Amino acid sequence: MTNLENRIDFIYLFDVKDGNPNGDPDAGNLPRIDSETGMGLVTDVCLKRKVRNYVDISKEKAAGYDIFIREKAILNNLIDAAYDTEKVKSSDDKDKVQSARDVMCSKYYDVRTFGAVMSTGKNAGQVRGPIQFTFARSIDPIFATEHSITRMAVATEKEAEKQGGDNRTMGRKATVPYGLYLAHGFISPNLADKTGFNKDDLDLFFEALKGMFDLDRSAARGLMSARKLIVFRHESKLGNAPANELFDLVTVRRKDDSKPARAFSDYEIEIDKSRLPAGVSVDELI
């Protein structure tokens, strides 16, 4: 297992066509939006969920790649299980929290990657993960459209009787015709050392960003695709330039402002490599 020796900052671009990339439960599950600018939003939690799902499916619960934050999980039970391991049992009382933390990091991919709060029952401490995302924000304002849909069946006989045998029911579905979203990400080798996150884990993370939408298909989400993964690698653990200076080297613009974008080909992406700071390299993994 190779430890990380370089700080990494990255830009992740993905798009949606005729779908809802991340519904807002406080707004009737409409696509999330910045109410002041009209830009679409996708939360970091949503993106991390897709990474977790990809790892869970691709690794099929291989040792060291289990997922802590999963649907219907009872988290305190999982923390209790860490306390039942020999490593924690044999630790001095003052070291049990750290030992339980180490067990959780080694067993659960998402704990050593994104971090977790594990002090809700038996204390396994709090972990700051080496990988963090910002919210993804659309390049242009999005225009969510609501559609009426019809279901040709009802759930119960009582509903059928109320409708006099006409079993059609009406519903609503919200979609974004097209949106290109950009998220920023940060990978800290210093925090990776503390959680045991290594080069193999990093390769799996980038693999997940490339393929996670293909394992997360849903009628509600339409067509979502990973479009660009731009990775800035620093020569040092501390970093050789501020992340914002690196992100400013990337320009995403619409080719024709006179019409709305409806495809990734409507955009052009440029990286100004001539202004790349010393000690930083850039790769396009997608």
Steps between C-alpha positions, in 0.01 A plus 500: 500500500652831389436811706406828335789742469336778299217741563234479230229745394252411230209623291218260417252576222184299440173566324133406508251482217124481559541403863517620859860467622427578866149570626437744785259350758427850630371602154282207401807312374559752223860525374714694745563856391675817616196726533703817432681390184292211367806274495432134570654333803597143587611443859828345606296243692332391175835453325651309792195273504566402140867431575397280793254310281764442232753366751236281664407343165845479343675354806209275608583550870865399463700532819582863567238631258179477699278810517411662834237752386257280310123491463319377814826449691494525881830675554541441872476125441793523258703700751413244771636228271834682487515486880453124479823455300811370672693817420262716703444245777872471562556876506533703817191701587672824399582353159167335417357797309808521278502122450131500406564788262781304333277194462224708340744665259651168394162330451292775338611667178276803544626567855865521396405691184236754605519481879220438749364599840508182709444633852123438512520184710816320602755760404709429190590866463461735208689456174585779257511342159778582252252554214251783503258634237332833451141517379486463123365810326369521146697705250184678382162558666272198481131501418314226682189380320210318663318236299163338566519121495228237511498165675251252354440319829411562862637336811180379671145398417375788713676747271350326195150531644550871565597554137211300363721249325723756333826395657715777360679723749692818425842598624779751441859458389766772498796496261785719383513503115879527518756608756879480522620498863844566647624389843835569665681238704798483734719209609726540803792256538545612861148388592546189285791398723273519802219289353704248301371625165755385240581504129272201429213683671570809291495298177165352604365848575591629154355183349176571687482856366535366148239224529263574786217641287488181295423302818245752627244513221150617590201622302495809720863592426479480123833474321790592727859466381851572628655742252832629630737428789787748518758412765767739632785315675739686727860387546471529878259395771451861605426617147678733258216743421158602637214290364306805378791605277498158339125496452519842333710342224194306381242680287165348404298702253202453271591507130183683393332732752208563265336164577460285808743215554357153442817286479855483632620583149345846544787583740873537464747442783846655510790453743756779494808284557730793423415647843540174691703574817834333556471169680148425370402270214159451343338189354166442333376160620179532298 
